[in-house]
Amino acid sequence: MTAAMAATLDPIGFWFLRHGETDWNAQGLSQGSTDIPLNSVGLAQARRAAKTLVGIGGIATIISSPLVRARVTAEIAAEALGLPVAIDAGLREVEFGEQEGKPMGDWYDDWIAGDYTPAGAETFVGLYTRVVAAVNRATAQPGPVLVVAHGALFRALRLAFGHEPNVRTPNALPICCEPPADGGRVWEVTPAALAPE
């Protein structure tokens, strides 16, 4: 871990929700900062996630990426929970530069390691630093907080949690993120059981 990735999450638990499916997700294309909307599957996934969150109960604050796929997912959850949605630009998906709109390749490991960054893209270190700061802003709000954002962004959070970062996050699955009770470094990352469709 480089010195630039020494930023740490405040030890405050929160919920994370990746946006619902888009056509580019379904086609296996890298989205990055391209503002692709939810498709019909994604809208249904967002409604199921909202139902799941209502069943969990207790969410006090919702903070979302400004990109439409995350914002609409957050708005669907917010309507079910009776809460407003705050937007934090720090939660936007990474800029993938020349890779946006192309099939997802096998370059993520090299990007995470800092050995390759697509032309015009954000470095993984840059994403990591931005996301840790954004989540710390979020968890400073009344909790429990729901953070609605993106898959590559969650890879950076996984590293901050002490987990293997290059793991794909399912669309619209609420994930409980809890700091270690023993004061250690590894967070508990627990997917919720989705409500019945």
N, C-alpha and C positions, 0 to 999 in steps of 0.2 A: 504494500500500500504506500503510495507516494505521500509526501507531506501535504499536498493539496487535497488528499482524500482523508485527512485526519479529522475533518469535521464530523461531529457525532450528533446523533439524535438525542433530544432531551428524553429522559426515561418516563414518558407519558404514553400510555396505550392509546390506540385509535383504531378505527375501521378503515380499510381500503377497499375501493370498488373500481375495477377497470370497467371502462365503457362497454356497452353492448356491441354486437357484431356489426361490421360495415361490409359493403361489397368487396372492398380491398382485403379485409380480413379473410373473407370467404375464398378469395382468389389467391391468398398467400402472398400479397404484395406488401412491401414496406411502406407505411403511411407517413411516419415522422410527423412533421408539422403541417402536411397537406390536410386541409380541413374537410374530411370526408364524413358525410352524415351516416347515421344509423340506417340499416336496412330493416325490412319487416321482421326478420329474425331478431335483430338487435333491439328493436322496440319491445318485442315480446320478452326478451331476456331482461331488459331493464325493468319491466313491470313485475317479473318474477322476483328479481332482486329486491325491488321495493317492498313486495309482499313479505319477503324473508326478513328485511330490516324492521318492518312493523312488528313481526313476530318476535324478533330479538328485543326490541324496545330500548328506550333510553337514549337514543341518539339526540344530541342537543344542538349540534352545529354541523352544517354541510358546507364544504369548501371544494370547489371544482376547478379544473383546468378550463380555460376559455374556449378550447376547441369544441365545435358543435357536438361531436360524438360523445364527449364526456359531459358537456353542459346539459344536453338533453337527457342523458342517463341520470344526472344529478337532479334535474327538474322533475323527472318521473318519481324518483325516490322522495324528493322534497314534498311533492303534492300528497303522497301517501302518508308522510310523517307530519305534515302540517308545519313545515319549516321553510324559511327562505334559503336561497343558495347564494353564497359569497363566491366570488371569482378571485383566484390568485394566478397571475400570469406565470409565476414560478413553477406551476404544476403542468404547464403545457408539455406536450410530447417533445422529445429530442428532435432537433433538425438533422435529418439524414442526408441532406444535400443531394448528390447525384444518384443516391440509391432509392430515393423516394419514387414510388410508382413501379419499382422493379421487383421481381420475385425475391423473397427473402432468401439470402444466401447463407454461406457458412462463415461469414466474416465477423460475426458478433464476438466470438472469443478474442479475436485479434483486436477488435475495437475496444472491448472491455480491458484488455491487457495494455492498451495504449500503443500497440504496434501498427495499427491501421486506423485512419479516420477518413471516411469518404470525402471527396472534394466538396467543399461547401457545407460540411456537417459539423455538428458540435462534438467536442471530445467527450469521452466517457467521464473524465475527471470534471469537466465543466458541468455536465449533467448532474453528477453526484453532488457537487458543491451546491448547485442551484436547488436540487430537490431536498437535500437535508435542511437547507435554510427555509424552504417553503413549508415543509412538514413541521418544523419547529414553530413557525408562525401559526400554523393551523392548530397545533396542540396547545398553544397558549390561549386559545379561545375556550369558552365553556364546553366541557366534554360530557360524554364521549363525542368525539368528532368523527365525521365520515369524510374521508378524502376521496374524491372521484377523479381518476386520472387515467393513466396509460400503461401499456405493457413494458416498453423499453424503460420507461421511467421507474417501474417497479423493480426492474433488474438492479438499478442503482440502489433502491431501498433495500433490496435483498442483501446487497453487499454491506450496507450500513447496519443491517440486522445481524451480520455475522454468518450469513448463509451463502451458498453457491449462487452467484448472480445470474448466470445464463440459463434461466429456467423460464419457460413460457407461462404466463399467467392467463387463466381462463377468462373469457369475456363474462362480465356481469356476475361475478361470484364474490359476495362479500367476504373479506378476509380480516380476521381479528389479529391485530399486531400488538403484542404485549412485551414490555421490557422484562429482562430476566429478574426474577424475584430474588435471586441469590447475589445480585450485584455483579454478575458476570457480564460477558459481552454478547452472548447469543440470545436473540429475542425469540419468543414463541410466535409462530405464524400459523394460524389455524383457520382453514376455510369453514364457512358456515354450511350447515345442511340447508340446501335450498328448499323453499316452500313448494308444496305440490303445484303442478301447473294447472 
